[in-house]
Amino acid sequence: MSVKGITVTGTLKQGVEVAGVLHRDFEMRLPTLGDNIDAVDQVGGHNGVAVNAALMARQLVRLGTLEPKQITYDLLCSMHPSDYNQLDAASGELEKKRLAAIAAAPNSSASATDSSKQV
C-alpha cells in the first residue's frame, strides 16, 4: 500500500453550514511537511489548536459539496467542537494507516547495505 494515497472518510455529527447548505461528509488525507509549515505561517505557532485546525483545513480533500478552496481555517473555526474532535480522531486514524503501510512495505535497507560492499 502506498503511503501517498492514504485517506479516511467520515460524517461529521454537526457539520458546517455554507450558504444554507449543511456539509457533513468528509475525506481527509495525510499531511505533508508543507502543510505543517503553511499552517504555522498562517496562525503562528503559539496556539496548538489553531495550528491543528489550519492543518486540518489543508488535509481535507472533501467536505460535503464544497470546493477545496472553500475549506479554510476560518470555516473550520466555525464548526462545533465535537466535529473538530472527529477530525482530530480521523487524523489519528490516518497515522495508524500510515504506520501499517510502512510496516507492510518491502524493506530497502538490506539492499542498500549490500550495494555498499566493495569486492
SVG drawing of the C-alpha trace seen along z (x, -y; Angstrom):
<svg xmlns="http://www.w3.org/2000/svg" viewBox="-30 -34 67 43">
<polyline fill="none" stroke="black" stroke-width="0.4" points="0.0,0.0 1.4,-3.4 1.5,-5.9 0.8,-8.8 -2.8,-7.7 -4.0,-7.0 -7.2,-8.8 -10.0,-8.4 -13.7,-9.3 -16.4,-10.1 -19.5,-12.1 -19.4,-15.0 -22.1,-14.9 -23.0,-18.6 -21.5,-19.7 -20.8,-23.2 -23.4,-25.4 -22.4,-27.4 -25.0,-29.4 -27.8,-27.5 -26.3,-24.0 -25.1,-21.7 -21.9,-19.9 -21.1,-16.8 -19.4,-14.1 -15.6,-14.4 -12.4,-12.9 -9.0,-13.6 -5.5,-12.8 -2.2,-12.6 -0.5,-16.0 2.8,-17.0 5.6,-19.0 4.5,-21.9 1.0,-21.7 2.6,-22.0 4.7,-24.9 1.8,-26.7 -0.4,-26.1 2.2,-27.6 2.8,-30.5 -1.0,-31.2 -1.7,-31.2 1.6,-31.3 3.0,-28.6 1.7,-29.8 -1.7,-28.0 -1.7,-24.3 -5.4,-24.0 -5.2,-26.8 -2.3,-25.2 -4.1,-21.9 -7.3,-23.5 -5.2,-25.2 -3.5,-21.9 -6.8,-20.0 -8.2,-22.6 -5.3,-21.7 -5.8,-17.9 -9.5,-17.9 -9.8,-16.6 -13.6,-16.9 -16.2,-18.4 -19.7,-17.9 -20.0,-19.6 -17.6,-22.4 -14.9,-23.2 -11.4,-22.6 -10.7,-26.3 -13.8,-26.8 -12.4,-24.5 -10.5,-27.1 -9.2,-27.7 -12.0,-30.2 -14.6,-27.7 -13.2,-25.1 -13.2,-27.6 -16.9,-28.0 -17.5,-24.2 -18.8,-22.6 -16.0,-21.3 -17.4,-17.7 -16.8,-17.9 -13.2,-19.2 -12.7,-16.2 -14.0,-13.9 -11.5,-15.4 -8.7,-15.0 -9.6,-11.4 -9.6,-10.9 -6.1,-12.4 -5.1,-9.8 -6.6,-7.0 -4.5,-8.3 -1.4,-8.0 -2.3,-4.4 -2.8,-3.6 0.5,-5.3 2.4,-3.2 0.7,0.0 1.6,-0.8 5.2,-1.4 5.4,1.8 4.0,3.7 6.3,2.1 9.4,4.0 12.5,3.0 15.1,1.5 17.9,1.2 19.2,4.7 19.8,4.0 21.4,0.6 23.8,2.3 24.6,5.0 25.3,2.5 27.8,0.6 30.1,3.6 33.2,3.5 34.6,6.5"/>
</svg>
